[in-house]
């Protein structure tokens, strides 16, 4: 039986780039699930649907309005997982619209079919990635970036210094953090959704944290029996510039290292397709 892979894609624009990504991901056993930010205008959304390759297995899920730093990104990710679970899969990979595979479909399938890990995800302790300020205070998403939100944070900083901080809901014992992007087995995804279904207080807690997409999945999975079976490499290649909020854009000069490296996917690429064309020409020579 061939491996079944669910590609879960969070996107908000760039129809041609998204169509190119889905085209390259398309292979036997692969289905793509897309969440398009509800803030995206209808014209762009229509262009995205028109850009999908006719032969690809594609499912568009219900759209949520998403905001940087808010729980809406986690909610959309959970929606994608649950949509894929209805169809069934062996592995799920979370991608952005600016990602691209840097291995062939056959190489990706072979790697995942032969691993004994339950998943691949960037997981760091608070000694390595200190995110305490993101969860020990309240960060309502609707107030992110507003004057009221800034006033609330100022008030809470004073309370935190006085020792008044939020505590984690059961069964969470500690917070783990890392990159948003991951590759998880069906068992790991079931452990994730199973815990949040059994403990709704976990969702309620993270709904008022800052940038929960960089700690929610890690924290929940580490509170399940799956935790010890995870590899702390998310199979994504990213290159960060110091103090930047998003990764650097890869260039054609980076392609040999990306293809020769351990990652299956890379982020991020310019929408013009020039670098991804180089990747395609290298991986799939005529």
C-alpha positions as CSV (number, residue, x, y, z in Angstrom):
1,X,0.0,0.0,0.0
2,X,1.4,3.4,-0.9
3,X,2.0,6.1,1.7
4,X,-0.7,8.7,2.2
5,X,0.5,12.2,2.8
6,X,-1.7,15.2,3.7
7,X,-0.1,18.6,2.8
8,X,-1.7,21.2,5.0
9,X,-1.2,24.7,3.6
10,X,-1.7,28.0,5.3
11,X,-1.8,30.8,2.7
12,X,-3.3,34.3,2.0
13,X,-2.2,35.3,-1.5
14,X,0.1,34.9,-4.4
15,X,-2.1,32.6,-6.6
16,X,0.6,31.6,-9.1
17,X,3.1,30.7,-6.4
18,X,0.5,28.6,-4.5
19,X,-0.5,26.9,-7.7
20,X,3.1,26.1,-8.4
21,X,3.5,24.6,-4.9
22,X,0.5,22.4,-5.2
23,X,1.5,21.3,-8.7
24,X,4.9,20.2,-7.3
25,X,3.5,18.5,-4.3
26,X,1.0,16.5,-6.3
27,X,1.8,12.8,-6.5
28,X,0.1,9.5,-5.9
29,X,-1.1,9.3,-2.3
30,X,-0.8,13.1,-1.7
31,X,-3.8,15.3,-1.0
32,X,-3.4,19.1,-0.4
33,X,-5.7,20.9,2.2
34,X,-5.7,24.7,1.9
35,X,-6.7,27.3,4.4
36,X,-6.9,30.7,2.7
37,X,-7.1,33.6,5.2
38,X,-10.6,35.1,5.3
39,X,-9.0,38.5,5.1
40,X,-8.0,37.7,1.6
41,X,-10.3,39.5,-0.9
42,X,-12.6,37.5,-3.1
43,X,-10.8,38.3,-6.3
44,X,-7.5,36.9,-5.0
45,X,-9.3,33.8,-3.6
46,X,-10.9,33.1,-6.9
47,X,-7.5,33.4,-8.6
48,X,-6.1,30.9,-6.1
49,X,-8.8,28.4,-6.8
50,X,-8.3,28.9,-10.6
51,X,-4.5,28.3,-10.2
52,X,-5.0,24.8,-8.8
53,X,-3.8,22.1,-11.1
54,X,-6.7,20.1,-12.5
55,X,-5.2,16.7,-11.7
56,X,-4.3,17.5,-8.0
57,X,-6.3,16.3,-5.1
58,X,-7.2,19.6,-3.4
59,X,-9.6,20.4,-0.6
60,X,-10.3,24.0,0.5
61,X,-11.5,24.3,4.0
62,X,-13.6,26.9,5.7
63,X,-11.8,30.2,6.0
64,X,-11.0,32.0,9.2
65,X,-9.7,35.6,9.5
66,X,-6.1,35.3,10.7
67,X,-3.9,37.8,12.4
68,X,-0.2,37.6,13.1
69,X,0.6,36.6,16.7
70,X,-3.0,35.4,17.4
71,X,-4.6,32.0,18.1
72,X,-6.4,32.2,14.7
73,X,-3.4,30.6,13.1
74,X,-3.5,27.7,15.5
75,X,-7.3,27.4,15.0
76,X,-6.8,27.2,11.2
77,X,-4.1,24.6,11.6
78,X,-6.3,22.5,13.8
79,X,-9.1,22.8,11.1
80,X,-6.6,21.6,8.5
81,X,-5.7,18.6,10.6
82,X,-9.3,17.6,11.3
83,X,-10.2,17.9,7.6
84,X,-7.3,15.6,6.7
85,X,-8.3,13.2,9.5
86,X,-11.7,12.7,8.0
87,X,-10.1,11.4,4.9
88,X,-7.2,9.5,6.6
89,X,-3.5,9.8,6.1
90,X,-0.2,8.3,7.2
91,X,1.7,11.6,7.5
92,X,0.8,15.3,7.6
93,X,3.1,18.2,6.8
94,X,2.3,21.8,7.6
95,X,3.4,24.3,5.0
96,X,3.1,28.0,4.1
97,X,2.3,29.3,0.6
98,X,6.0,30.4,0.4
99,X,7.4,26.9,1.0
100,X,8.6,24.5,-1.6
101,X,9.8,20.9,-1.6
102,X,13.6,20.4,-2.0
103,X,13.4,16.7,-2.5
104,X,11.4,14.7,-5.1
105,X,8.0,13.3,-4.2
106,X,9.5,9.8,-4.3
107,X,12.3,10.8,-1.9
108,X,9.8,12.4,0.5
109,X,7.6,9.3,0.5
110,X,10.5,7.0,0.9
111,X,11.9,8.9,3.9
112,X,8.6,9.0,5.7
113,X,7.9,5.3,5.0
114,X,11.2,4.3,6.5
115,X,11.3,6.4,9.6
116,X,10.5,5.0,13.1
117,X,9.8,8.5,14.5
118,X,6.3,9.7,15.3
119,X,7.0,13.2,14.0
120,X,9.5,15.9,13.1
121,X,9.1,19.2,14.9
122,X,11.3,21.9,16.3
123,X,11.0,21.6,20.1
124,X,13.0,23.7,22.5
125,X,12.7,24.2,26.2
126,X,12.3,27.6,27.8
127,X,16.0,27.6,28.6
128,X,16.6,27.4,24.8
129,X,13.6,29.6,23.7
130,X,12.2,31.7,26.4
131,X,8.6,32.4,25.6
132,X,7.3,32.9,29.2
133,X,6.2,36.4,28.5
134,X,4.0,35.1,25.7
135,X,1.8,32.9,28.0
136,X,2.2,34.2,31.6
137,X,0.2,37.3,30.6
138,X,-3.1,37.6,28.7
139,X,-2.9,38.6,25.0
140,X,-6.4,38.8,23.5
141,X,-6.0,38.5,19.8
142,X,-8.5,41.3,19.1
143,X,-6.4,43.7,21.1
144,X,-3.1,42.9,19.3
145,X,-1.4,46.1,18.2
146,X,-4.2,48.4,19.7
147,X,-3.8,51.1,22.3
148,X,-6.0,49.1,24.6
149,X,-3.8,46.0,24.1
150,X,-0.7,48.0,24.9
151,X,-2.3,49.4,28.0
152,X,-3.2,45.9,29.1
153,X,0.3,44.7,28.6
154,X,1.7,47.6,30.6
155,X,-0.6,46.7,33.5
156,X,0.3,43.1,33.4
157,X,4.0,43.7,33.4
158,X,3.5,45.4,36.7
159,X,1.5,42.5,38.0
160,X,4.1,40.0,36.8
161,X,6.8,41.8,38.6
162,X,4.7,41.4,41.7
163,X,4.5,37.7,41.2
164,X,1.0,37.5,39.7
165,X,1.2,35.3,36.6
166,X,-0.9,32.9,34.7
167,X,-0.5,29.2,35.4
168,X,-0.8,26.3,32.9
169,X,-4.0,24.3,32.7
170,X,-3.9,20.5,33.3
171,X,-2.5,18.3,32.0
172,X,0.3,20.7,30.8
173,X,3.4,20.8,33.0
174,X,5.6,23.0,31.0
175,X,5.7,25.1,27.8
176,X,7.9,24.0,24.8
177,X,8.4,26.2,21.7
178,X,9.9,26.3,18.2
179,X,9.2,26.8,14.6
180,X,5.5,26.7,13.5
181,X,6.2,24.2,10.7
182,X,6.2,20.4,11.2
183,X,5.8,16.9,9.8
184,X,3.7,14.6,12.0
185,X,2.4,11.1,11.7
186,X,-1.2,10.2,11.9
187,X,-0.6,8.9,15.5
188,X,1.0,12.3,16.5
189,X,-1.9,14.2,15.0
190,X,-4.4,12.0,16.8
191,X,-2.6,12.6,20.1
192,X,-2.7,16.3,19.5
193,X,-6.4,16.5,18.7
194,X,-7.2,13.9,21.3
195,X,-5.7,15.9,24.1
196,X,-7.3,19.2,23.2
197,X,-10.7,17.5,22.8
198,X,-10.4,16.0,26.2
199,X,-9.1,19.2,27.8
200,X,-10.9,22.2,26.3
201,X,-9.2,24.4,28.9
202,X,-6.0,24.0,26.9
203,X,-7.5,25.7,23.9
204,X,-9.0,28.4,26.0
205,X,-5.7,29.1,27.6
206,X,-3.7,29.4,24.4
207,X,-6.5,31.5,22.8
208,X,-5.1,34.5,24.9
209,X,-1.4,34.0,24.4
210,X,1.0,35.7,22.1
211,X,2.3,33.9,19.0
212,X,0.8,30.5,20.1
213,X,1.7,29.0,16.7
214,X,5.3,28.8,18.0
215,X,4.4,26.8,21.1
216,X,1.0,25.2,21.0
217,X,1.7,22.0,19.1
218,X,5.0,21.5,20.8
219,X,3.5,22.0,24.3
220,X,0.5,19.7,23.7
221,X,2.5,16.9,22.1
222,X,5.1,16.9,24.9
223,X,2.2,16.4,27.3
224,X,1.2,13.1,25.5
225,X,2.9,9.7,25.3
226,X,4.0,10.7,21.7
227,X,6.5,13.3,23.1
228,X,9.5,10.9,23.4
229,X,9.0,9.6,19.9
230,X,9.4,13.0,18.2
231,X,12.6,14.1,16.4
232,X,13.5,17.8,17.1
233,X,14.2,18.6,13.5
234,X,11.1,19.8,11.5
235,X,12.5,18.7,8.1
236,X,12.3,22.4,7.0
237,X,15.3,24.5,5.9
238,X,15.0,28.2,7.1
239,X,17.6,30.9,7.3
240,X,17.0,33.7,9.8
241,X,18.6,37.1,9.9
242,X,19.2,38.3,13.4
243,X,16.3,40.3,15.0
244,X,14.1,39.6,11.9
245,X,10.4,38.5,12.3
246,X,10.5,36.3,9.2
247,X,13.1,34.1,7.4
248,X,15.3,35.3,4.6
249,X,14.3,34.5,1.0
250,X,16.4,31.8,-0.6
251,X,18.3,32.5,-3.8
252,X,19.5,30.4,-6.7
253,X,22.9,30.2,-5.1
254,X,21.3,28.3,-2.1
255,X,19.7,25.6,-4.3
256,X,22.7,23.1,-4.2
257,X,22.9,23.2,-0.4
258,X,19.1,22.9,0.0
259,X,18.9,19.8,-2.3
260,X,22.0,18.2,-0.7
261,X,20.9,18.9,2.8
262,X,18.6,16.9,5.2
263,X,15.5,19.0,4.8
264,X,12.5,17.9,2.7
265,X,11.1,21.4,2.4
266,X,12.4,24.9,2.6
267,X,11.0,28.4,3.4
268,X,10.8,30.9,2.0
269,X,10.9,31.7,-1.7
270,X,10.0,34.7,-3.8
271,X,6.7,34.6,-5.6
272,X,8.3,35.1,-9.1
273,X,9.2,31.4,-9.3
274,X,12.7,31.9,-10.5
275,X,14.4,30.0,-7.7
276,X,11.8,27.2,-7.5
277,X,12.2,26.8,-11.3
278,X,15.9,26.1,-10.6
279,X,14.9,23.5,-7.9
280,X,12.6,21.8,-10.4
281,X,15.2,21.7,-13.1
282,X,17.7,20.2,-10.7
283,X,15.4,17.6,-9.1
284,X,13.5,16.7,-12.3
285,X,16.0,17.1,-15.2
286,X,14.5,16.6,-18.7
